[in-house]
Amino acid sequence: MPNKTLHLGGLSKGLELMKLFQSLDDKVDVSCYSIFLLVCFQDGINNENIKSYFPNMSKSRVSRSVHILCDVAKTRKDRKGLNILKQEINPEDYRQRTLVLTSKGKTVKDNILRLLG
């Protein structure tokens, strides 16, 4: 039988992670942060890779979420993004953009790694 304390500790860390994300912006939904975590795991990923990782997320949803995570969020009233990701042109295919962490994004990633231990 699994250790109940271990499960509660994991849930507690999950809640702390959600609080960390809420401190960035409490109006951003969890799908944006899912994409952020994926970029933390695989820096340089593109929108198509994100779409294949989250097959139930529409292409337009991925695009909107990426804009929110970058510096200019076209779908927000104030047009301000979180500036934790940036898009760079893929040198192998100029039609594609890759996603990388900004310095702020790297700090958030470090805080997540510290939190999850």
C-alpha positions in Angstrom: 0.0 0.0 0.0 1.5 3.4 -1.0 2.5 5.8 1.7 -0.4 8.3 2.3 2.0 11.0 3.5 4.0 10.7 0.3 0.8 11.3 -1.7 -0.2 14.3 0.4 3.3 15.7 0.1 3.0 15.5 -3.7 -0.5 17.2 -3.7 0.9 19.9 -1.4 3.7 20.6 -3.9 1.1 20.7 -6.7 -0.9 23.3 -4.8 2.3 25.3 -4.2 3.1 25.1 -7.9 -0.4 26.5 -8.7 0.1 29.3 -6.2 3.4 30.1 -7.9 1.7 30.3 -11.3 -1.1 32.5 -9.8 1.5 34.9 -8.5 2.6 35.5 -12.1 -0.9 36.3 -13.3 -4.1 35.0 -11.7 -6.1 35.4 -15.0 -4.0 32.9 -17.0 -5.5 29.4 -17.3 -3.7 26.2 -16.7 -3.2 25.3 -20.4 -0.8 28.3 -20.7 1.2 27.0 -17.8 1.2 23.5 -19.2 2.8 24.8 -22.4 5.3 26.7 -20.2 6.3 23.5 -18.4 6.7 21.7 -21.7 9.1 24.4 -22.9 11.0 24.1 -19.6 11.3 20.5 -20.4 12.2 20.9 -24.0 13.6 24.4 -24.8 13.4 25.2 -28.5 10.1 23.3 -29.1 7.7 24.7 -31.7 3.9 25.1 -31.8 3.5 21.9 -33.9 5.4 19.9 -31.2 3.2 21.4 -28.5 0.1 20.5 -30.5 1.2 16.9 -30.8 2.0 16.7 -27.1 -1.5 18.1 -26.2 -3.6 16.6 -29.0 -6.9 17.9 -27.5 -5.7 21.5 -27.5 -6.7 23.3 -30.7 -4.0 25.0 -32.9 -5.6 28.4 -32.1 -5.5 27.7 -28.4 -1.8 26.8 -28.6 -1.1 30.0 -30.5 -3.1 32.2 -28.0 -1.4 30.6 -25.1 2.0 31.1 -26.6 1.3 34.8 -27.1 0.2 35.1 -23.5 3.4 33.5 -22.3 5.5 35.8 -24.6 5.8 39.6 -24.3 2.9 40.7 -26.5 -0.5 39.0 -25.9 -2.7 39.9 -28.9 -5.8 38.5 -27.3 -5.6 40.4 -24.0 -7.0 43.9 -23.5 -3.8 45.4 -22.3 -1.8 43.3 -24.9 0.8 42.5 -22.2 2.1 39.0 -22.0 4.0 37.3 -19.1 7.4 37.6 -20.9 8.5 34.1 -19.7 8.9 32.8 -23.2 10.1 34.2 -26.5 9.7 33.1 -30.0 12.8 32.8 -32.2 12.9 32.0 -35.9 14.0 28.4 -36.5 17.3 28.6 -38.5 16.4 25.3 -40.2 13.0 26.4 -41.4 12.3 30.1 -41.5 8.5 29.5 -41.5 8.6 28.1 -38.0 9.3 29.7 -34.7 10.8 28.0 -31.7 10.0 28.8 -28.1 12.7 29.5 -25.6 12.7 30.7 -22.0 13.5 34.3 -21.3 15.6 35.3 -18.3 12.3 35.7 -16.3 11.2 32.3 -17.6 14.5 30.7 -16.4 13.9 32.2 -13.0 10.4 30.8 -12.9 11.8 27.4 -14.0 14.4 27.5 -11.2 11.7 28.4 -8.6 9.6 25.4 -9.9 12.6 23.0 -9.6 13.3 24.3 -6.1 9.7 23.9 -5.1 9.4 20.4 -6.5 12.8 19.4 -5.1 
